[in-house]
Amino acid sequence: MKIAATLLVLSFLFSDRTSAQHVQANQNLKPMNTSSDHYTFQLSNKVTRKKVSFKNHYGITLSGDLYIPKNTDNTALPALAISGPFGAVKEQSSGLYANQMAERGFIALAFDPSYTGESSGSPRNVASPDINTEDFSAAVDFLGLQKNINRSKIGIIGICGFAGFALNATAVDKRIKAVATTSMYDMTRVMSKGYNDVITAAQRTQTLEQLGLQRWKDAESRSYASSTNNLPEKLTGSEPQFVKEYFDYYKTARGFHPRSINSNASWTATSPLSFMNMPILSYIKEIAPRPMLIIAGENAHSRYFSEDAYKAAAEPTELVIIPNAVHVDLYDQFDRIPFDKLTAFFIANLK
């Protein structure tokens, strides 16, 4: 099945200086670890990590890693729920963030969204703006039941596509006291309108017609076809810059994980349907008076999502643009991710 070429971005969504030659060379820096227990970062010696699981309101069991600071007293600590990027797993960027924030004194939960990673849900590799928003609230449920966590001091961090879900969850779930996003994507906007809102009404209609036909095929075969717009196994050099950048993270030793959809699989072909009529930032103003921190790279192709969310939000909201950074820099580059800023933000607002 072929969907409008302008929707190509939907399959990668996970920034502006990487050349094709550089990306290809990165594949040979070191062998990729393809074991399922592999993490793409080193656990801090100041932090403990333990596997946890919890259910959301749709009955899906979510799998997470709880990062806990070592050498703390019996004081109940503030906590953070973290997920993203869209198509990634907790052993990648969200775990890296959780590890760093735990080192700074927070209990942090990195979790796999419904239908992905080690979380349950069938069919696999399906996304939903409703269910993925609920995933954050379910994480807050879990954190608030832990004896070593102060349930009045819970915040969330959303990365890439899960930044939009994090904002949606914060708007509806008043238990969340503060929210931060990095390299944000509004998944409902990009799926319904395309990157930079270039999809015409005719193209949207054509896409919906094609997705409807694919549903017939899925029903007839009693299986769910995969999207064909996943990342390439090799680069030719003619790909859009954002594809080269995603490749550099997901398809090299830098960020590859066998359970990551973007590294080793693809979304189901009909996954965009649930996003087409569901603008998740409609109620962004209702996050106020709780604070919001929005972080984006100066050279990120996704920067406009963060800037538009900032303009649409009510105070108190802060937009931080990281000089010279591209979209995927904020996945794992310690010299670009402003962990000190995130720490100060949550210390000030989880009180």
N, C-alpha and C positions, 0 to 999 in steps of 0.2 A: 504494500500500500504506500502511495506517495502522498504526503501532505505538503501544503505550500512550502516552498523553499525558505520563505521568510520565517518559518517556525523552527528553523534549524537550531537556533539558540536554545530552545526548550529542552533539548536533550543533554546539554552540557552544563549550564547554570552552576558551575562549581569550580596580568592582568594584562605592561603594554610594551615591554621592551624585549621580550624573549624572541629571538630569531629562530627560524626553523633549524638552522645549523646547531644552535645552542641546545634546543630541545632534544634533537636527535642525539647529540653528544651526551646529554644527561643520562640517557638510558644505559650507558656503559660505565657510569661512575662507580657503581657497586651492584652486586646481585640483589634483585628484589626478594624480600622475604615473603613467601606465598603461604606461610602457615596461617591457619585461621586464628591463632592466638597472638598474632603479631600486632604490636603497636608501632605507630610511625614516629614515636617520640620516647624519650627516656623518662621513667618515673622518677620524680624527685625523691631524694633521700630524706626529705622533711615531711613526706606524705605517705599515707597508706591507701591502698586501693582494694575495694572488695566488690564482687559481683552482687547485684541486687536485681529484683524483679518486682513489678507491680502492675495492676490492671487499670486500664482506662474505662470510661463509662460505656464503651462499646464492647466490653468483655475481652479486649485484646491484651495479652500479657506483654508488657514492655520490658526489655532487658536494658540494664544500665550498669555503669561503674560508678561507685561512690568514692570520692576522693576526700580523705579526712586528714587534717593537719596533725602531725605528731606532737607530743609533748604539750598538750593542752590540759587545762584543769577541768573541773566539772561544770564550768559555765556553758550554758547552751549557746551555740554559735550561730551566726547568720549563715544562710545557705543560698546557693544558686542552682538553678536548673538550666542546662545548656544543651542545645542541639543544633545540628547543621554541619556542613552545608547540605543542600538538597541533593540527595543521591549518595551521601557519605555515611560513614558509620562511626560509632563512638571511639573506635581505635584510631581515628584520624583527628581532624581539627577540634571537634568538641571535647575530646579527651585531653588534648593538649591544653586547651583553655582551662578545663577543670583542674588539671594538674597544677597549672600556674596559679590559679586563684586559691586553691587549697594551700599552696605554699605561702600564700599571703594572708591566711587566717580564716578562710571560708570553707565550709563543707560544700562540695560541689558535685552535682550529679550530671554526668554525661550519659545520654540515653539514645538508643536506636529508635527511630520512629516506627509506628505501626507498619506492618507488611514489609519491613526491611531489616537487614542485619540479623541479629539474634532475637529480635522481637517476633511475636507471632502474627497471625493474620494471613488469610488466604483468599484470593491468589496472591502471589508474591509480587514485589516491585510495583505496588500501587500507591498513589498519593491522593490525598483528599484535603482541601482547605479546612473542612470541618473537623475531620478526625485528627489531622496533624495539629490543629489548634488545641483540641482536647488533649492531645498527648502532653502538652505543656501543663495543663491544669492537673492531669493525673500525676505528673512529676511533683507538682506542688502538694497534692494530696499526700504522696509518699514522704516527702521531706517533712511535712508538718506533723507526721506521726512519730518521727524519730526523737528519742529522749534527749539526744545531745544537740538538738536543733531548736532554735527559738522561732516558732512558727509565725511570729509577728515580724520577722526579719528575713523574708524570702524574696529574692529577685530572680530574674531570668536573663540569659544572654542568647540571642539568636544569631546564627551565622548564615550569610548568603540567603537562600530561599527560606530558611527557617527564621530569619530575622522578621520577615513579614508575618509569619505565624505567631512569633513572639509578641509582636505589637498587637495583633488581633486578640491573642490570649489575655494580654494585659488590659486591654480595653474592657473585656467582658468579665474578667476574674479579678475582683477587687482585693483579693488576698495578696496579689503580687504588688510589692511596694515600690519596685523600681525595675526598669528594663533598659538593656543596652543592646545595640545591634552593630554588627560589622559586615561590610561588603554586602549590604542588603539587596535582595531581589524581592519585588512584589510579584509573586508567582501568578496570581490571578490576572494581573495587568499584562504581564508579558505573554501569557498563554492566550489571552483573548485579543490582544492588540498587537502582539509581536514586539520585538526589540525596537525601542524608540517609537513605539506606537505607529508602525508603518503599515499594519494590516488594514486593507480596505474592507468595506462591508461585503463586497462581492467575494473577496478572498476568505473572509470569515465564514460566509455561507458555504463556500466550496469545501473548506476544511471540515465544517460540521457535517456536511453531506457525506464526505469520505469517512469520517469517524463513525457515522451511523451505519454505513455499509460494512465497516469493519466489525461493528457489533453483531450484524447478521452472521458474518463469517465465524466470529467467535462462538456464537450460539449454536451454529451448525456443527462446529468441530468440538464443542464442549471443552474448549481450551481458550487461553488468552494469548493472542499474538504479541510478540515483543516489538517495540519500536525499532526501526532500522536506522534511526538517527543518532546512534550512540557514537562515542569517541572512536576514531580510527585506531587500528593497531600500529600503524606507522604513519609518519607524516611525509607528505610530498613536498611541502614548502608553499603550496598554493592555498592552504587553509586560511580562514579568517584568523586574525591575531588572537582573539579570545579562545579559539579552539587550540592553538599552539600552547597557550598559557595553561588551560585546563589539562592538556596532555602532559605538560611538564610536571604537574602535581599528581594527577591520578594514574598515569601510565608509566611512571618512572619510580625508582627506589625511594624517591623523596616522599611520596604519599600513597603508593599503591597499597590496597588491601583487597584480599580475595572476596570479601563480603560486600564491598562497596559497589553499588550499582554503576557508578561512573568509572570505576576501575575495571570491572570484570563482567558487566551485564548490561541490561537496559531496562527502562520502564516499559510497562505494557503499552501497546499502541494507542489504546483508548483512554489512558490516564488523563489527557488534557480536558476531557469532557466535564469533569467535576469542577474545573476551575473557570470555565468559560463565562458563567453568569454569576460568579460569587466574588465581588470586589471586597477583599478582606480589610481594606483600610478605611472603609466608610465611616467607622466610628472612632478614628484615631484621636479625635479631640477629647473623647471620654477617658483617655489615659490620665489626663490632668485631674487633680493637681499633683499626681504622682510623677516623679521625674523620669525623663527619657534622655539617653545618650546615644547618638547616632554617629557611627564612625565609618568613613569611606576613604579609599585611596584617591589621591589627586588624579592619577592617570587610569583609574578603573573604568572599564566600559560600562559598569553598572552604577556609576556615581550618581546619575540622575535620579535613580530610585530613592537614594538617601536624601538628596536635596529636596525632592518633591514631598517626601514624608515629613521632613523638617518644616517645610512651608505650611503643610496641612495641619500640623499638630498645634496644640495649645501649650502655653508655658506651664511649667518649666521644661524646656527642651534645649539641648545643646548639640550642635553639629561640629564634629571634628574631622578635618580633612588632613590625611597623612601625606606629607610631601613626597613626591616621586613614587608613591606606592601604586601598585596595580591590584586588581581584584583578588587574585589568589595569594598575594603577599600577606594578606590578613588571615590566611588559613594557618600559616606556620612560621612566618619569618619574625623572629624575636626582636630584631632591630626595627621592625615596622609596627607590630601590634603594640598598642599603648597600654601595657598591663598596669603600669603605675597609674595611668588615668582611670582605668576601669576600677582599680582598687580604691582610689580616692572617691570615686563616684559612689560605689556601693557602701563604703564606710560612712560616708556622709548621709546616705539616704536610707540605709537599713537600720533604722534606730527608732 
